[in-house]
Amino acid sequence: MSITVRYFASLREALGPVETVAWTQDLTLGRLRDQLLARGEAHAAALARGKSLRCALNQQLAQEGALIPDGAEVAFFPPVTGG
């Protein structure tokens, strides 16, 4: 089972546009971020806990405590402002 992780803006430049991650039961957005941080230096720098990032789960903004269902699409992106 797997989920698709998409990156946008500066994250996309650092990590590429998309990757597939093995899904485990009871995986939350926060735990996924921790898993990704452990993937190596590029992930650790781009997704560092001190950075303000937004998460979307199946194209809906979500908090880090949200459970990820199998086959889901997760997106990480920096906060944006309109004008």
mmCIF file of the N, C-alpha and C atoms, coordinates in Angstrom:
data_MODEL
# 
_entry.id   MODEL 
# 
loop_
_atom_site.group_PDB 
_atom_site.id 
_atom_site.type_symbol 
_atom_site.label_atom_id 
_atom_site.label_alt_id 
_atom_site.label_comp_id 
_atom_site.label_asym_id 
_atom_site.label_entity_id 
_atom_site.label_seq_id 
_atom_site.pdbx_PDB_ins_code 
_atom_site.Cartn_x 
_atom_site.Cartn_y 
_atom_site.Cartn_z 
_atom_site.occupancy 
_atom_site.B_iso_or_equiv 
_atom_site.pdbx_formal_charge 
_atom_site.auth_seq_id 
_atom_site.auth_comp_id 
_atom_site.auth_asym_id 
_atom_site.auth_atom_id 
_atom_site.pdbx_PDB_model_num 
ATOM 1   N N  . MET A 1 1  ? 0.844  -1.170 0.000  1.00 0.00 ? 1  MET A N  1 
ATOM 2   C CA . MET A 1 1  ? 0.000  0.000  0.000  1.00 0.00 ? 1  MET A CA 1 
ATOM 3   C C  . MET A 1 1  ? 0.891  1.235  0.000  1.00 0.00 ? 1  MET A C  1 
ATOM 4   N N  . SER A 1 2  ? 0.426  2.289  -0.638 1.00 0.00 ? 2  SER A N  1 
ATOM 5   C CA . SER A 1 2  ? 1.275  3.472  -0.744 1.00 0.00 ? 2  SER A CA 1 
ATOM 6   C C  . SER A 1 2  ? 0.444  4.747  -0.816 1.00 0.00 ? 2  SER A C  1 
ATOM 7   N N  . ILE A 1 3  ? 1.145  5.849  -0.600 1.00 0.00 ? 3  ILE A N  1 
ATOM 8   C CA . ILE A 1 3  ? 0.549  7.173  -0.761 1.00 0.00 ? 3  ILE A CA 1 
ATOM 9   C C  . ILE A 1 3  ? 1.465  7.986  -1.660 1.00 0.00 ? 3  ILE A C  1 
ATOM 10  N N  . THR A 1 4  ? 0.912  8.995  -2.294 1.00 0.00 ? 4  THR A N  1 
ATOM 11  C CA . THR A 1 4  ? 1.666  9.885  -3.155 1.00 0.00 ? 4  THR A CA 1 
ATOM 12  C C  . THR A 1 4  ? 1.938  11.174 -2.394 1.00 0.00 ? 4  THR A C  1 
ATOM 13  N N  . VAL A 1 5  ? 3.183  11.612 -2.387 1.00 0.00 ? 5  VAL A N  1 
ATOM 14  C CA . VAL A 1 5  ? 3.560  12.862 -1.734 1.00 0.00 ? 5  VAL A CA 1 
ATOM 15  C C  . VAL A 1 5  ? 4.004  13.838 -2.810 1.00 0.00 ? 5  VAL A C  1 
ATOM 16  N N  . ARG A 1 6  ? 3.387  15.003 -2.840 1.00 0.00 ? 6  ARG A N  1 
ATOM 17  C CA . ARG A 1 6  ? 3.722  16.053 -3.806 1.00 0.00 ? 6  ARG A CA 1 
ATOM 18  C C  . ARG A 1 6  ? 4.338  17.231 -3.069 1.00 0.00 ? 6  ARG A C  1 
ATOM 19  N N  . TYR A 1 7  ? 5.294  17.876 -3.741 1.00 0.00 ? 7  TYR A N  1 
ATOM 20  C CA . TYR A 1 7  ? 5.970  19.035 -3.176 1.00 0.00 ? 7  TYR A CA 1 
ATOM 21  C C  . TYR A 1 7  ? 5.764  20.229 -4.102 1.00 0.00 ? 7  TYR A C  1 
ATOM 22  N N  . PHE A 1 8  ? 5.650  21.412 -3.506 1.00 0.00 ? 8  PHE A N  1 
ATOM 23  C CA . PHE A 1 8  ? 5.424  22.623 -4.278 1.00 0.00 ? 8  PHE A CA 1 
ATOM 24  C C  . PHE A 1 8  ? 6.401  23.720 -3.883 1.00 0.00 ? 8  PHE A C  1 
ATOM 25  N N  . ALA A 1 9  ? 6.601  24.658 -4.794 1.00 0.00 ? 9  ALA A N  1 
ATOM 26  C CA . ALA A 1 9  ? 7.450  25.833 -4.610 1.00 0.00 ? 9  ALA A CA 1 
ATOM 27  C C  . ALA A 1 9  ? 8.887  25.408 -4.283 1.00 0.00 ? 9  ALA A C  1 
ATOM 28  N N  . SER A 1 10 ? 9.470  25.975 -3.240 1.00 0.00 ? 10 SER A N  1 
ATOM 29  C CA . SER A 1 10 ? 10.875 25.691 -2.909 1.00 0.00 ? 10 SER A CA 1 
ATOM 30  C C  . SER A 1 10 ? 11.096 24.225 -2.549 1.00 0.00 ? 10 SER A C  1 
ATOM 31  N N  . LEU A 1 11 ? 10.085 23.565 -2.005 1.00 0.00 ? 11 LEU A N  1 
ATOM 32  C CA . LEU A 1 11 ? 10.211 22.137 -1.684 1.00 0.00 ? 11 LEU A CA 1 
ATOM 33  C C  . LEU A 1 11 ? 10.378 21.312 -2.956 1.00 0.00 ? 11 LEU A C  1 
ATOM 34  N N  . ARG A 1 12 ? 9.664  21.707 -3.990 1.00 0.00 ? 12 ARG A N  1 
ATOM 35  C CA . ARG A 1 12 ? 9.762  21.006 -5.272 1.00 0.00 ? 12 ARG A CA 1 
ATOM 36  C C  . ARG A 1 12 ? 11.169 21.137 -5.855 1.00 0.00 ? 12 ARG A C  1 
ATOM 37  N N  . GLU A 1 13 ? 11.747 22.324 -5.703 1.00 0.00 ? 13 GLU A N  1 
ATOM 38  C CA . GLU A 1 13 ? 13.102 22.547 -6.200 1.00 0.00 ? 13 GLU A CA 1 
ATOM 39  C C  . GLU A 1 13 ? 14.109 21.675 -5.449 1.00 0.00 ? 13 GLU A C  1 
ATOM 40  N N  . ALA A 1 14 ? 13.891 21.476 -4.157 1.00 0.00 ? 14 ALA A N  1 
ATOM 41  C CA . ALA A 1 14 ? 14.831 20.703 -3.343 1.00 0.00 ? 14 ALA A CA 1 
ATOM 42  C C  . ALA A 1 14 ? 14.626 19.199 -3.446 1.00 0.00 ? 14 ALA A C  1 
ATOM 43  N N  . LEU A 1 15 ? 13.361 18.754 -3.585 1.00 0.00 ? 15 LEU A N  1 
ATOM 44  C CA . LEU A 1 15 ? 13.054 17.324 -3.476 1.00 0.00 ? 15 LEU A CA 1 
ATOM 45  C C  . LEU A 1 15 ? 12.455 16.703 -4.735 1.00 0.00 ? 15 LEU A C  1 
ATOM 46  N N  . GLY A 1 16 ? 12.114 17.523 -5.708 1.00 0.00 ? 16 GLY A N  1 
ATOM 47  C CA . GLY A 1 16 ? 11.442 17.019 -6.896 1.00 0.00 ? 16 GLY A CA 1 
ATOM 48  C C  . GLY A 1 16 ? 9.939  17.158 -6.741 1.00 0.00 ? 16 GLY A C  1 
ATOM 49  N N  . PRO A 1 17 ? 9.188  16.863 -7.780 1.00 0.00 ? 17 PRO A N  1 
ATOM 50  C CA . PRO A 1 17 ? 7.750  17.108 -7.743 1.00 0.00 ? 17 PRO A CA 1 
ATOM 51  C C  . PRO A 1 17 ? 6.926  16.084 -6.965 1.00 0.00 ? 17 PRO A C  1 
ATOM 52  N N  . VAL A 1 18 ? 7.367  14.825 -6.955 1.00 0.00 ? 18 VAL A N  1 
ATOM 53  C CA . VAL A 1 18 ? 6.515  13.786 -6.368 1.00 0.00 ? 18 VAL A CA 1 
ATOM 54  C C  . VAL A 1 18 ? 7.343  12.570 -5.961 1.00 0.00 ? 18 VAL A C  1 
ATOM 55  N N  . GLU A 1 19 ? 6.875  11.877 -4.940 1.00 0.00 ? 19 GLU A N  1 
ATOM 56  C CA . GLU A 1 19 ? 7.464  10.590 -4.574 1.00 0.00 ? 19 GLU A CA 1 
ATOM 57  C C  . GLU A 1 19 ? 6.372  9.712  -3.975 1.00 0.00 ? 19 GLU A C  1 
ATOM 58  N N  . THR A 1 20 ? 6.606  8.419  -3.985 1.00 0.00 ? 20 THR A N  1 
ATOM 59  C CA . THR A 1 20 ? 5.676  7.454  -3.421 1.00 0.00 ? 20 THR A CA 1 
ATOM 60  C C  . THR A 1 20 ? 6.261  6.941  -2.117 1.00 0.00 ? 20 THR A C  1 
ATOM 61  N N  . VAL A 1 21 ? 5.403  6.826  -1.108 1.00 0.00 ? 21 VAL A N  1 
ATOM 62  C CA . VAL A 1 21 ? 5.836  6.394  0.214  1.00 0.00 ? 21 VAL A CA 1 
ATOM 63  C C  . VAL A 1 21 ? 5.001  5.186  0.629  1.00 0.00 ? 21 VAL A C  1 
ATOM 64  N N  . ALA A 1 22 ? 5.658  4.191  1.209  1.00 0.00 ? 22 ALA A N  1 
ATOM 65  C CA . ALA A 1 22 ? 4.930  3.029  1.737  1.00 0.00 ? 22 ALA A CA 1 
ATOM 66  C C  . ALA A 1 22 ? 4.031  3.499  2.875  1.00 0.00 ? 22 ALA A C  1 
ATOM 67  N N  . TRP A 1 23 ? 2.815  3.066  2.861  1.00 0.00 ? 23 TRP A N  1 
ATOM 68  C CA . TRP A 1 23 ? 1.816  3.485  3.839  1.00 0.00 ? 23 TRP A CA 1 
ATOM 69  C C  . TRP A 1 23 ? 1.756  2.464  4.964  1.00 0.00 ? 23 TRP A C  1 
ATOM 70  N N  . THR A 1 24 ? 1.670  2.965  6.189  1.00 0.00 ? 24 THR A N  1 
ATOM 71  C CA . THR A 1 24 ? 1.453  2.099  7.334  1.00 0.00 ? 24 THR A CA 1 
ATOM 72  C C  . THR A 1 24 ? 0.188  2.549  8.039  1.00 0.00 ? 24 THR A C  1 
ATOM 73  N N  . GLN A 1 25 ? -0.512 1.625  8.607  1.00 0.00 ? 25 GLN A N  1 
ATOM 74  C CA . GLN A 1 25 ? -1.759 1.936  9.298  1.00 0.00 ? 25 GLN A CA 1 
ATOM 75  C C  . GLN A 1 25 ? -1.508 2.961  10.400 1.00 0.00 ? 25 GLN A C  1 
ATOM 76  N N  . ASP A 1 26 ? -2.470 3.837  10.613 1.00 0.00 ? 26 ASP A N  1 
ATOM 77  C CA . ASP A 1 26 ? -2.391 4.886  11.635 1.00 0.00 ? 26 ASP A CA 1 
ATOM 78  C C  . ASP A 1 26 ? -1.296 5.910  11.355 1.00 0.00 ? 26 ASP A C  1 
ATOM 79  N N  . LEU A 1 27 ? -0.959 6.119  10.092 1.00 0.00 ? 27 LEU A N  1 
ATOM 80  C CA . LEU A 1 27 ? 0.029  7.126  9.726  1.00 0.00 ? 27 LEU A CA 1 
ATOM 81  C C  . LEU A 1 27 ? -0.662 8.487  9.679  1.00 0.00 ? 27 LEU A C  1 
ATOM 82  N N  . THR A 1 28 ? -0.122 9.442  10.422 1.00 0.00 ? 28 THR A N  1 
ATOM 83  C CA . THR A 1 28 ? -0.645 10.809 10.400 1.00 0.00 ? 28 THR A CA 1 
ATOM 84  C C  . THR A 1 28 ? 0.276  11.678 9.545  1.00 0.00 ? 28 THR A C  1 
ATOM 85  N N  . LEU A 1 29 ? -0.172 12.873 9.232  1.00 0.00 ? 29 LEU A N  1 
ATOM 86  C CA . LEU A 1 29 ? 0.675  13.788 8.474  1.00 0.00 ? 29 LEU A CA 1 
ATOM 87  C C  . LEU A 1 29 ? 1.957  14.108 9.235  1.00 0.00 ? 29 LEU A C  1 
ATOM 88  N N  . GLY A 1 30 ? 1.867  14.248 10.540 1.00 0.00 ? 30 GLY A N  1 
ATOM 89  C CA . GLY A 1 30 ? 3.054  14.520 11.348 1.00 0.00 ? 30 GLY A CA 1 
ATOM 90  C C  . GLY A 1 30 ? 4.044  13.371 11.324 1.00 0.00 ? 30 GLY A C  1 
ATOM 91  N N  . ARG A 1 31 ? 3.540  12.148 11.432 1.00 0.00 ? 31 ARG A N  1 
ATOM 92  C CA . ARG A 1 31 ? 4.425  10.969 11.385 1.00 0.00 ? 31 ARG A CA 1 
ATOM 93  C C  . ARG A 1 31 ? 5.037  10.804 9.995  1.00 0.00 ? 31 ARG A C  1 
ATOM 94  N N  . LEU A 1 32 ? 4.253  11.124 8.967  1.00 0.00 ? 32 LEU A N  1 
ATOM 95  C CA . LEU A 1 32 ? 4.789  11.070 7.607  1.00 0.00 ? 32 LEU A CA 1 
ATOM 96  C C  . LEU A 1 32 ? 5.936  12.062 7.464  1.00 0.00 ? 32 LEU A C  1 
ATOM 97  N N  . ARG A 1 33 ? 5.740  13.278 7.972  1.00 0.00 ? 33 ARG A N  1 
ATOM 98  C CA . ARG A 1 33 ? 6.809  14.278 7.898  1.00 0.00 ? 33 ARG A CA 1 
ATOM 99  C C  . ARG A 1 33 ? 8.058  13.763 8.605  1.00 0.00 ? 33 ARG A C  1 
ATOM 100 N N  . ASP A 1 34 ? 7.895  13.131 9.762  1.00 0.00 ? 34 ASP A N  1 
ATOM 101 C CA . ASP A 1 34 ? 9.042  12.565 10.481 1.00 0.00 ? 34 ASP A CA 1 
ATOM 102 C C  . ASP A 1 34 ? 9.730  11.476 9.653  1.00 0.00 ? 34 ASP A C  1 
ATOM 103 N N  . GLN A 1 35 ? 8.945  10.632 8.998  1.00 0.00 ? 35 GLN A N  1 
ATOM 104 C CA . GLN A 1 35 ? 9.510  9.582  8.133  1.00 0.00 ? 35 GLN A CA 1 
ATOM 105 C C  . GLN A 1 35 ? 10.318 10.207 7.002  1.00 0.00 ? 35 GLN A C  1 
ATOM 106 N N  . LEU A 1 36 ? 9.760  11.249 6.415  1.00 0.00 ? 36 LEU A N  1 
ATOM 107 C CA . LEU A 1 36 ? 10.446 11.907 5.307  1.00 0.00 ? 36 LEU A CA 1 
ATOM 108 C C  . LEU A 1 36 ? 11.723 12.600 5.777  1.00 0.00 ? 36 LEU A C  1 
ATOM 109 N N  . LEU A 1 37 ? 11.699 13.196 6.952  1.00 0.00 ? 37 LEU A N  1 
ATOM 110 C CA . LEU A 1 37 ? 12.895 13.844 7.508  1.00 0.00 ? 37 LEU A CA 1 
ATOM 111 C C  . LEU A 1 37 ? 14.052 12.859 7.619  1.00 0.00 ? 37 LEU A C  1 
ATOM 112 N N  . ALA A 1 38 ? 13.741 11.609 7.893  1.00 0.00 ? 38 ALA A N  1 
ATOM 113 C CA . ALA A 1 38 ? 14.768 10.578 8.068  1.00 0.00 ? 38 ALA A CA 1 
ATOM 114 C C  . ALA A 1 38 ? 15.326 10.065 6.743  1.00 0.00 ? 38 ALA A C  1 
ATOM 115 N N  . ARG A 1 39 ? 14.781 10.510 5.624  1.00 0.00 ? 39 ARG A N  1 
ATOM 116 C CA . ARG A 1 39 ? 15.231 10.004 4.323  1.00 0.00 ? 39 ARG A CA 1 
ATOM 117 C C  . ARG A 1 39 ? 16.590 10.531 3.890  1.00 0.00 ? 39 ARG A C  1 
ATOM 118 N N  . GLY A 1 40 ? 17.068 11.564 4.517  1.00 0.00 ? 40 GLY A N  1 
ATOM 119 C CA . GLY A 1 40 ? 18.383 12.075 4.132  1.00 0.00 ? 40 GLY A CA 1 
ATOM 120 C C  . GLY A 1 40 ? 18.477 13.574 4.290  1.00 0.00 ? 40 GLY A C  1 
ATOM 121 N N  . GLU A 1 41 ? 19.641 14.069 3.935  1.00 0.00 ? 41 GLU A N  1 
ATOM 122 C CA . GLU A 1 41 ? 19.961 15.474 4.143  1.00 0.00 ? 41 GLU A CA 1 
ATOM 123 C C  . GLU A 1 41 ? 19.025 16.423 3.405  1.00 0.00 ? 41 GLU A C  1 
ATOM 124 N N  . ALA A 1 42 ? 18.700 16.131 2.158  1.00 0.00 ? 42 ALA A N  1 
ATOM 125 C CA . ALA A 1 42 ? 17.825 17.026 1.384  1.00 0.00 ? 42 ALA A CA 1 
ATOM 126 C C  . ALA A 1 42 ? 16.445 17.118 2.025  1.00 0.00 ? 42 ALA A C  1 
ATOM 127 N N  . HIS A 1 43 ? 15.889 15.988 2.426  1.00 0.00 ? 43 HIS A N  1 
ATOM 128 C CA . HIS A 1 43 ? 14.580 15.986 3.083  1.00 0.00 ? 43 HIS A CA 1 
ATOM 129 C C  . HIS A 1 43 ? 14.645 16.692 4.437  1.00 0.00 ? 43 HIS A C  1 
ATOM 130 N N  . ALA A 1 44 ? 15.716 16.424 5.188  1.00 0.00 ? 44 ALA A N  1 
ATOM 131 C CA . ALA A 1 44 ? 15.861 17.036 6.508  1.00 0.00 ? 44 ALA A CA 1 
ATOM 132 C C  . ALA A 1 44 ? 15.930 18.559 6.405  1.00 0.00 ? 44 ALA A C  1 
ATOM 133 N N  . ALA A 1 45 ? 16.621 19.060 5.403  1.00 0.00 ? 45 ALA A N  1 
ATOM 134 C CA . ALA A 1 45 ? 16.733 20.509 5.233  1.00 0.00 ? 45 ALA A CA 1 
ATOM 135 C C  . ALA A 1 45 ? 15.419 21.126 4.756  1.00 0.00 ? 45 ALA A C  1 
ATOM 136 N N  . ALA A 1 46 ? 14.775 20.485 3.807  1.00 0.00 ? 46 ALA A N  1 
ATOM 137 C CA . ALA A 1 46 ? 13.561 21.048 3.210  1.00 0.00 ? 46 ALA A CA 1 
ATOM 138 C C  . ALA A 1 46 ? 12.352 20.976 4.142  1.00 0.00 ? 46 ALA A C  1 
ATOM 139 N N  . LEU A 1 47 ? 12.259 19.902 4.925  1.00 0.00 ? 47 LEU A N  1 
ATOM 140 C CA . LEU A 1 47 ? 11.072 19.665 5.747  1.00 0.00 ? 47 LEU A CA 1 
ATOM 141 C C  . LEU A 1 47 ? 11.327 19.863 7.243  1.00 0.00 ? 47 LEU A C  1 
ATOM 142 N N  . ALA A 1 48 ? 12.415 20.523 7.598  1.00 0.00 ? 48 ALA A N  1 
ATOM 143 C CA . ALA A 1 48 ? 12.806 20.700 9.002  1.00 0.00 ? 48 ALA A CA 1 
ATOM 144 C C  . ALA A 1 48 ? 11.639 21.191 9.850  1.00 0.00 ? 48 ALA A C  1 
ATOM 145 N N  . ARG A 1 49 ? 11.583 20.701 11.067 1.00 0.00 ? 49 ARG A N  1 
ATOM 146 C CA . ARG A 1 49 ? 10.497 21.053 11.994 1.00 0.00 ? 49 ARG A CA 1 
ATOM 147 C C  . ARG A 1 49 ? 10.415 22.545 12.276 1.00 0.00 ? 49 ARG A C  1 
ATOM 148 N N  . GLY A 1 50 ? 11.513 23.270 12.189 1.00 0.00 ? 50 GLY A N  1 
ATOM 149 C CA . GLY A 1 50 ? 11.494 24.704 12.439 1.00 0.00 ? 50 GLY A CA 1 
ATOM 150 C C  . GLY A 1 50 ? 10.877 25.513 11.304 1.00 0.00 ? 50 GLY A C  1 
ATOM 151 N N  . LYS A 1 51 ? 10.694 24.877 10.154 1.00 0.00 ? 51 LYS A N  1 
ATOM 152 C CA . LYS A 1 51 ? 10.127 25.569 8.997  1.00 0.00 ? 51 LYS A CA 1 
ATOM 153 C C  . LYS A 1 51 ? 8.611  25.537 9.046  1.00 0.00 ? 51 LYS A C  1 
ATOM 154 N N  . SER A 1 52 ? 8.026  26.633 8.642  1.00 0.00 ? 52 SER A N  1 
ATOM 155 C CA . SER A 1 52 ? 6.572  26.717 8.568  1.00 0.00 ? 52 SER A CA 1 
ATOM 156 C C  . SER A 1 52 ? 6.124  26.124 7.229  1.00 0.00 ? 52 SER A C  1 
ATOM 157 N N  . LEU A 1 53 ? 5.446  24.991 7.291  1.00 0.00 ? 53 LEU A N  1 
ATOM 158 C CA . LEU A 1 53 ? 4.949  24.329 6.083  1.00 0.00 ? 53 LEU A CA 1 
ATOM 159 C C  . LEU A 1 53 ? 3.471  24.055 6.235  1.00 0.00 ? 53 LEU A C  1 
ATOM 160 N N  . ARG A 1 54 ? 2.782  24.022 5.131  1.00 0.00 ? 54 ARG A N  1 
ATOM 161 C CA . ARG A 1 54 ? 1.370  23.642 5.113  1.00 0.00 ? 54 ARG A CA 1 
ATOM 162 C C  . ARG A 1 54 ? 1.266  22.241 4.553  1.00 0.00 ? 54 ARG A C  1 
ATOM 163 N N  . CYS A 1 55 ? 0.212  21.535 4.941  1.00 0.00 ? 55 CYS A N  1 
ATOM 164 C CA . CYS A 1 55 ? -0.045 20.179 4.463  1.00 0.00 ? 55 CYS A CA 1 
ATOM 165 C C  . CYS A 1 55 ? -1.450 20.123 3.884  1.00 0.00 ? 55 CYS A C  1 
ATOM 166 N N  . ALA A 1 56 ? -1.589 19.354 2.836  1.00 0.00 ? 56 ALA A N  1 
ATOM 167 C CA . ALA A 1 56 ? -2.907 19.077 2.278  1.00 0.00 ? 56 ALA A CA 1 
ATOM 168 C C  . ALA A 1 56 ? -3.052 17.570 2.155  1.00 0.00 ? 56 ALA A C  1 
ATOM 169 N N  . LEU A 1 57 ? -4.236 17.082 2.444  1.00 0.00 ? 57 LEU A N  1 
ATOM 170 C CA . LEU A 1 57 ? -4.553 15.661 2.350  1.00 0.00 ? 57 LEU A CA 1 
ATOM 171 C C  . LEU A 1 57 ? -5.713 15.525 1.376  1.00 0.00 ? 57 LEU A C  1 
ATOM 172 N N  . ASN A 1 58 ? -5.459 14.861 0.260  1.00 0.00 ? 58 ASN A N  1 
ATOM 173 C CA . ASN A 1 58 ? -6.467 14.733 -0.801 1.00 0.00 ? 58 ASN A CA 1 
ATOM 174 C C  . ASN A 1 58 ? -7.052 16.092 -1.174 1.00 0.00 ? 58 ASN A C  1 
ATOM 175 N N  . GLN A 1 59 ? -6.145 17.054 -1.375 1.00 0.00 ? 59 GLN A N  1 
ATOM 176 C CA . GLN A 1 59 ? -6.440 18.405 -1.851 1.00 0.00 ? 59 GLN A CA 1 
ATOM 177 C C  . GLN A 1 59 ? -7.260 19.251 -0.884 1.00 0.00 ? 59 GLN A C  1 
ATOM 178 N N  . GLN A 1 60 ? -7.194 18.910 0.405  1.00 0.00 ? 60 GLN A N  1 
ATOM 179 C CA . GLN A 1 60 ? -7.835 19.696 1.462  1.00 0.00 ? 60 GLN A CA 1 
ATOM 180 C C  . GLN A 1 60 ? -6.775 20.030 2.506  1.00 0.00 ? 60 GLN A C  1 
ATOM 181 N N  . LEU A 1 61 ? -6.690 21.299 2.915  1.00 0.00 ? 61 LEU A N  1 
ATOM 182 C CA . LEU A 1 61 ? -5.745 21.646 3.973  1.00 0.00 ? 61 LEU A CA 1 
ATOM 183 C C  . LEU A 1 61 ? -6.021 20.799 5.201  1.00 0.00 ? 61 LEU A C  1 
ATOM 184 N N  . ALA A 1 62 ? -4.959 20.340 5.855  1.00 0.00 ? 62 ALA A N  1 
ATOM 185 C CA . ALA A 1 62 ? -5.125 19.450 7.005  1.00 0.00 ? 62 ALA A CA 1 
ATOM 186 C C  . ALA A 1 62 ? -4.045 19.729 8.038  1.00 0.00 ? 62 ALA A C  1 
ATOM 187 N N  . GLN A 1 63 ? -4.328 19.351 9.264  1.00 0.00 ? 63 GLN A N  1 
ATOM 188 C CA . GLN A 1 63 ? -3.381 19.483 10.371 1.00 0.00 ? 63 GLN A CA 1 
ATOM 189 C C  . GLN A 1 63 ? -2.522 18.220 10.454 1.00 0.00 ? 63 GLN A C  1 
ATOM 190 N N  . GLU A 1 64 ? -1.402 18.308 11.159 1.00 0.00 ? 64 GLU A N  1 
ATOM 191 C CA . GLU A 1 64 ? -0.479 17.182 11.241 1.00 0.00 ? 64 GLU A CA 1 
ATOM 192 C C  . GLU A 1 64 ? -1.052 15.960 11.943 1.00 0.00 ? 64 GLU A C  1 
ATOM 193 N N  . GLY A 1 65 ? -2.110 16.110 12.705 1.00 0.00 ? 65 GLY A N  1 
ATOM 194 C CA . GLY A 1 65 ? -2.728 14.978 13.385 1.00 0.00 ? 65 GLY A CA 1 
ATOM 195 C C  . GLY A 1 65 ? -3.688 14.184 12.516 1.00 0.00 ? 65 GLY A C  1 
ATOM 196 N N  . ALA A 1 66 ? -3.936 14.638 11.293 1.00 0.00 ? 66 ALA A N  1 
ATOM 197 C CA . ALA A 1 66 ? -4.885 13.961 10.398 1.00 0.00 ? 66 ALA A CA 1 
ATOM 198 C C  . ALA A 1 66 ? -4.348 12.592 9.981  1.00 0.00 ? 66 ALA A C  1 
ATOM 199 N N  . LEU A 1 67 ? -5.206 11.572 10.051 1.00 0.00 ? 67 LEU A N  1 
ATOM 200 C CA . LEU A 1 67 ? -4.841 10.223 9.603  1.00 0.00 ? 67 LEU A CA 1 
ATOM 201 C C  . LEU A 1 67 ? -4.859 10.160 8.085  1.00 0.00 ? 67 LEU A C  1 
ATOM 202 N N  . ILE A 1 68 ? -3.874 9.466  7.533  1.00 0.00 ? 68 ILE A N  1 
ATOM 203 C CA . ILE A 1 68 ? -3.748 9.334  6.081  1.00 0.00 ? 68 ILE A CA 1 
ATOM 204 C C  . ILE A 1 68 ? -4.318 7.993  5.654  1.00 0.00 ? 68 ILE A C  1 
ATOM 205 N N  . PRO A 1 69 ? -5.326 7.988  4.787  1.00 0.00 ? 69 PRO A N  1 
ATOM 206 C CA . PRO A 1 69 ? -5.844 6.709  4.288  1.00 0.00 ? 69 PRO A CA 1 
ATOM 207 C C  . PRO A 1 69 ? -4.953 6.153  3.173  1.00 0.00 ? 69 PRO A C  1 
ATOM 208 N N  . ASP A 1 70 ? -5.029 4.867  2.962  1.00 0.00 ? 70 ASP A N  1 
ATOM 209 C CA . ASP A 1 70 ? -4.275 4.228  1.888  1.00 0.00 ? 70 ASP A CA 1 
ATOM 210 C C  . ASP A 1 70 ? -4.661 4.863  0.557  1.00 0.00 ? 70 ASP A C  1 
ATOM 211 N N  . GLY A 1 71 ? -3.675 5.067  -0.291 1.00 0.00 ? 71 GLY A N  1 
ATOM 212 C CA . GLY A 1 71 ? -3.905 5.622  -1.616 1.00 0.00 ? 71 GLY A CA 1 
ATOM 213 C C  . GLY A 1 71 ? -4.072 7.128  -1.636 1.00 0.00 ? 71 GLY A C  1 
ATOM 214 N N  . ALA A 1 72 ? -3.874 7.783  -0.515 1.00 0.00 ? 72 ALA A N  1 
ATOM 215 C CA . ALA A 1 72 ? -4.080 9.223  -0.418 1.00 0.00 ? 72 ALA A CA 1 
ATOM 216 C C  . ALA A 1 72 ? -2.997 10.000 -1.164 1.00 0.00 ? 72 ALA A C  1 
ATOM 217 N N  . GLU A 1 73 ? -3.327 11.258 -1.435 1.00 0.00 ? 73 GLU A N  1 
ATOM 218 C CA . GLU A 1 73 ? -2.360 12.201 -1.978 1.00 0.00 ? 73 GLU A CA 1 
ATOM 219 C C  . GLU A 1 73 ? -2.100 13.252 -0.895 1.00 0.00 ? 73 GLU A C  1 
ATOM 220 N N  . VAL A 1 74 ? -0.835 13.415 -0.559 1.00 0.00 ? 74 VAL A N  1 
ATOM 221 C CA . VAL A 1 74 ? -0.414 14.398 0.430  1.00 0.00 ? 74 VAL A CA 1 
ATOM 222 C C  . VAL A 1 74 ? 0.434  15.439 -0.267 1.00 0.00 ? 74 VAL A C  1 
ATOM 223 N N  . ALA A 1 75 ? 0.239  16.703 0.086  1.00 0.00 ? 75 ALA A N  1 
ATOM 224 C CA . ALA A 1 75 ? 1.053  17.776 -0.480 1.00 0.00 ? 75 ALA A CA 1 
ATOM 225 C C  . ALA A 1 75 ? 1.661  18.586 0.652  1.00 0.00 ? 75 ALA A C  1 
ATOM 226 N N  . PHE A 1 76 ? 2.915  18.969 0.464  1.00 0.00 ? 76 PHE A N  1 
ATOM 227 C CA . PHE A 1 76 ? 3.606  19.868 1.374  1.00 0.00 ? 76 PHE A CA 1 
ATOM 228 C C  . PHE A 1 76 ? 3.975  21.115 0.593  1.00 0.00 ? 76 PHE A C  1 
ATOM 229 N N  . PHE A 1 77 ? 3.765  22.276 1.190  1.00 0.00 ? 77 PHE A N  1 
ATOM 230 C CA . PHE A 1 77 ? 4.104  23.525 0.522  1.00 0.00 ? 77 PHE A CA 1 
ATOM 231 C C  . PHE A 1 77 ? 4.302  24.628 1.559  1.00 0.00 ? 77 PHE A C  1 
ATOM 232 N N  . PRO A 1 78 ? 5.104  25.634 1.206  1.00 0.00 ? 78 PRO A N  1 
ATOM 233 C CA . PRO A 1 78 ? 5.288  26.749 2.136  1.00 0.00 ? 78 PRO A CA 1 
ATOM 234 C C  . PRO A 1 78 ? 4.013  27.578 2.201  1.00 0.00 ? 78 PRO A C  1 
ATOM 235 N N  . PRO A 1 79 ? 3.823  28.330 3.298  1.00 0.00 ? 79 PRO A N  1 
ATOM 236 C CA . PRO A 1 79 ? 2.641  29.197 3.381  1.00 0.00 ? 79 PRO A CA 1 
ATOM 237 C C  . PRO A 1 79 ? 2.685  30.218 2.232  1.00 0.00 ? 79 PRO A C  1 
ATOM 238 N N  . VAL A 1 80 ? 1.535  30.560 1.757  1.00 0.00 ? 80 VAL A N  1 
ATOM 239 C CA . VAL A 1 80 ? 1.438  31.524 0.659  1.00 0.00 ? 80 VAL A CA 1 
ATOM 240 C C  . VAL A 1 80 ? 0.524  32.678 1.068  1.00 0.00 ? 80 VAL A C  1 
ATOM 241 N N  . THR A 1 81 ? 0.754  33.806 0.458  1.00 0.00 ? 81 THR A N  1 
ATOM 242 C CA . THR A 1 81 ? -0.132 34.950 0.678  1.00 0.00 ? 81 THR A CA 1 
ATOM 243 C C  . THR A 1 81 ? -0.621 35.426 -0.677 1.00 0.00 ? 81 THR A C  1 
ATOM 244 N N  . GLY A 1 82 ? -1.813 35.918 -0.689 1.00 0.00 ? 82 GLY A N  1 
ATOM 245 C CA . GLY A 1 82 ? -2.382 36.463 -1.924 1.00 0.00 ? 82 GLY A CA 1 
ATOM 246 C C  . GLY A 1 82 ? -2.292 37.967 -1.916 1.00 0.00 ? 82 GLY A C  1 
ATOM 247 N N  . GLY A 1 83 ? -2.560 38.527 -3.043 1.00 0.00 ? 83 GLY A N  1 
ATOM 248 C CA . GLY A 1 83 ? -2.490 39.985 -3.071 1.00 0.00 ? 83 GLY A CA 1 
ATOM 249 C C  . GLY A 1 83 ? -3.081 40.571 -4.285 1.00 0.00 ? 83 GLY A C  1 
# 
